[in-house]
Amino acid sequence: MPEKIKYLERRDRAKGTVWVCNPSDYAKEHVEASYEQFKTREEAVEHCKMIARALEEFERTREKQKKLDRETVDALFHFYTQHKAFKLKSANTQRTYRFLYKTVAHLRIGQANIPFGQMLARGVDAEMADKVYDTVRESYSVHRANGVCKILRRIWFTGRRGFLSANSVNPFAMMGLTETPPRVVLWEPDQVAAFIAKSDEMGLPSVGTLALMCYDLCQRPGDMRKMAWKHYNDGVFTFVQEKTKAEVYVEASPRLEERLEGLERSADGPIVLCETTGRPYDNRLYSKYAAKIRSAAGLPDTLQLRDLRRTGATELAEAGCTEDELRSVTGHMSRNVLNVYVRPTKKLASRAMNKRFG
């Protein structure tokens, strides 16, 4: 019995028998094979075998590439996102991590001819880690480079639990990153008042309410824009911070209580609703409107709503609050982290001297 040849077919025609190579659609697509007709079986067999060999080589190459794709930095990041180390983080932190990784994944590092995300994770060493830092710093900023390398350090650390070898060296550990100074921008009370007044004047009182909540409650804009009426009872806000999962119980100031009294309430609905959409703000929209209000009020471009939390915490310190009292309001678990938010001021220095010599 003659050997069965793949793609070989015999066709009986009126003028005699011909032999054809009739490859599959898969072979046509991947090795550019085509239908061919031959006068002798030997010619047809040779052509069919040539296509079969080409297809086998294609399959070997593709399987090798698939294996390499499963070992890239992109694959390592995907592994990290499926791990509890990532899944237990807040939605906001997860978005930040994805953003920072995306920053570097598409960059070509040094003389590499492929993006960083397509490199083999096992091939990234300490020298490459330094080049990653330098490339991100030059393309963006020192702050972004620090953030990217800190995230990559976490990714590589987690990768040793199933993706990389357990004894592999973390190339992003002990990099000696240059820390950027913490943000020190503070609002003046009259600037807060001007911002809120202008938001009311422009028909965007919701942004003014959001600003006052951040300022008086010393909280992050993300938590305040998601605050629901169910979290506010008898003049007290009770909620869990999204970033730190800290439980916070803080009284509303008299002026905040007065502003909230004029708002329409619903059992589970949000306190702050955008006038133009009728829905809660997302991060981009409230930032956009805040920038318009700030400009219209003639306030410095450096002022951001996130600075109101720091401003409020600093004013609490100036009023004589202890660190523990401050942490109970801001939700900070660590005194060291709290120090980043409470900025030194002349009033604090004066209070310290009065306590010593007064």
RAMO-V584499 format. One record per pair of residues at least 24 apart in sequence whose ideal C-beta (glycine too) atoms are under 6 Angstrom apart, sorted by sequence separation. I is the first residue (numbers start at 1). GAP is how many residues later the second one is. D is the distance in Angstrom with one decimal. If there is no record, write none. Layout:
i:gap:d
I:GAP:D
I:GAP:D
This chain:
i:gap:d
27:24:5.8
31:24:5.4
77:24:5.4
19:25:3.6
317:25:4.7
21:26:4.8
109:26:5.3
149:26:5.9
21:27:4.8
31:27:5.6
23:28:5.5
27:28:5.4
30:28:5.3
107:28:5.6
313:28:4.7
314:28:5.3
313:29:5.2
314:29:5.1
318:29:4.5
318:30:5.7
146:31:5.0
310:31:4.9
317:31:6.0
104:32:5.8
217:33:5.3
8:36:5.7
229:36:5.0
143:37:4.8
216:37:4.3
142:38:5.4
230:38:5.5
5:40:5.2
8:40:4.8
216:40:4.9
228:40:5.8
229:40:5.9
7:41:4.4
129:42:4.1
228:42:5.4
229:42:5.9
5:43:5.1
74:43:4.1
129:43:4.9
73:44:5.1
104:44:5.0
212:44:5.6
227:44:4.9
76:45:4.4
103:45:5.7
126:45:4.9
6:46:5.3
72:46:5.5
73:46:5.4
125:46:5.3
100:47:5.1
124:47:5.3
225:47:5.5
73:48:5.1
100:48:5.1
71:49:5.4
209:50:5.9
100:51:4.7
97:54:5.5
225:56:4.7
210:62:5.0
209:63:5.7
206:66:5.1
206:67:6.0
206:68:5.9
206:69:5.9
204:71:5.9
85:73:4.9
80:75:4.6
83:75:5.2
77:78:5.9
80:78:5.1
250:79:5.4
207:82:5.1
76:83:5.1
207:83:5.8
248:83:4.9
79:84:4.5
221:84:4.7
204:85:5.6
221:85:5.9
246:85:3.7
207:86:5.9
76:87:5.5
244:87:5.8
220:89:5.8
219:90:5.9
241:90:4.8
214:91:5.8
218:91:5.3
215:93:4.2
199:94:4.9
211:94:5.9
214:94:4.0
218:94:3.8
198:95:5.2
214:95:5.7
218:95:4.8
215:97:5.1
198:98:5.4
198:99:3.9
195:102:5.6
194:103:4.9
191:108:5.6
218:111:5.2
218:112:5.0
187:116:5.9
185:117:5.4
185:122:4.6
187:124:4.6
186:125:4.7
92:130:5.8
92:150:5.6
90:152:4.8
90:153:5.4
182:158:4.7
184:159:5.4
